[in-house]
Every structure is written in C-alpha cells, then in structure tokens.
Amino acid sequence: MDQTRVLSGQPAGHMRASGGLLANLSLYVRRQAASPWRYAWEQLITGLAGWVPTVAGIALRAALYRLILHMEGVAAIESGVRLRYASQIRLGPGVYLDQGVYLHATPGGISIGEGSFVMHGAVLHVYNFRNLPHAFIKIGRDSLIGEYNVLRGQGGITIGDRVYTAPLVQILAVNHVFDDPTRPMVDQGITAEGIVVEDDVWIGAGAVITDGVRIGRGAVVAAGAVVTGDVPARTVVGGVPARVIKGIG
C-alpha cells in the first residue's frame, strides 16, 4: 500500500502522567470540544436531554440539539448517543442515530446526509489530533451504517448514496508505519490516504476496508472480506485479501 503521506510521532493528544492534573484536564477538554466554553455548553445540552427515553426524548433532542450541532430539518436521535465536537457535526433531514452511537467529529467534521441511518453501537471517529489536512467522515443520502461498525476518518471517508453496511464492518482510513524495527511503532507515524465508497454499495458483515481503497458503484463486498485494493464497479469481492469473485449484470 502507498505510504507517501506519513505523519510522525505520537498523537498530540496523548496524555502523559508527567504533565500534571491540570494539564491533562485541559488536554482532555480540548479533545472533546472546540473550546472550553463549547465543551461546557455541549455537555449542558446533552446532559439535559441526552438521557430522556421514548419519543418524548427524540422530540426534545430534535429541538435542543440544534443549539450545539448543524441540523437540517428534523433528525431522530435516540437516548444514549454520545457526541464530541458537536459543532462539527451536520445532520440532514430524516437522519436517525440509534441508541449507543458515538460521533467524535474533531475538525473536518462528520456529515450525514438526508434519510441515512446510523445503527446501534456504531462509532464514527475522525480522531484528528495530528492536524491531518483531510480528516472527515461524509455519508450521503439514504445510506445505513450497521450495528457496531467502526469508521476511522483520519484520512477522510466519503460514503455515497444508498450504501448499506452490515454489522461489525470496519472502514479504517489510517494505517501505522512499522518499517523500522529499532523504533517503537507509536513513534514511526501513520499514513492516512482516505477511503471512498461510491453509490449503491453493499458491504457484508465483518468486512474490513483498509486505507487508500476506493469501492466502485454498485459493488458488493462479501462478509468477512479484507479489502486492501480498489474494487471495480458492479463486482462481487470476497476473501482475505479480497479478490473479484464475479461481475454483476
């Protein structure tokens, strides 16, 4: 895999015991929101409304969460959804966030298009603590991110319209460098090239999509596949590493 974009060193947000309690507390707050004021404001709103169950809670959050994130139309957000850097989250009309979803949208942000669903336990994490230039997650219209999916958007993840992912899918736009056996891996940096999933793609349960991959329109990724290279449009791929099994149409 191409490793031309390498960023060295430990994450800037790595807490160290030697930093002291106040320094670590300040670092923690900076990793949760755009400013201490925003942290207090977002925590206040989510603390008031985030736990309220049933349709009453969904209605309350549809009203109050507009104060901390960008909501176009009405989005349905279940109780127990965890938001960090809410100011960098954009939800289109009809978006549904199921219980236990975690969105961490450090600058670059998370955008979820109209009518898309993010199901129980899914983690969408930009994790941009190294100031990467293209860190984001963007999901198109009428897509579904399945239960317990993990999306890591350090290199940027673009997901098109009508993309469905089954449970336990991992889409990981980041990779560690480990070429030098004399140095700890954490000191060797990372690559972050980005992942693109085009429209009308189905990704089966437990599949892993690695950094630098483009999945073409109308493709199907079989359950358990590990995708390390580009997937042609309208093909079925499977295996470890994934290979083309057949064409579609």
C-alpha angles and dihedrals in degrees: 000000000000110000100182096127103065124168114192135212136029120314110278088234095058106129116226124196091223091064094077132235098282094047092050092046091052090047091050092053092049089054092053103048144006093261140355089261091052090047092054092045096048092045091050093052095044091044091054098044110014097085100044109117134216129020090314089065092047090053092047093051092046086061103037102037090065084076093064107027139030109266122176111198115333124329124189112227118181124214119277096035109146118215127188124179086012089175087070096051121099122188123190125215114294096015114155123206112190126214115289097021114148121205117183107178108179110179112315087050141207121278122187118189131227117298096005123140129212109196135215118308097002117150120210107182126171091182094187100172094134094059093247112188098225106035113141146108119227122180122187132218128308094003128141127215106200132228116296095001116158119212117183110189106185092124094033129269121217116187119184134215123302094011114155125195123190123222121299097018116154122205107184119183094184138068134188123239112230106162097118111071091190094064131063110258091236089063095051097072133225142267120230113183101153138240129245124196110187127212125299097018125151118203116193128225118294096006118150121213111197130208120287096027129134118196112203127231116284095010125145123215113202122232113277095014121145108213113204100157139039118293116220118234117270096012134121115230130186144157138056105315094018119246133180111275099178145330125257119232 
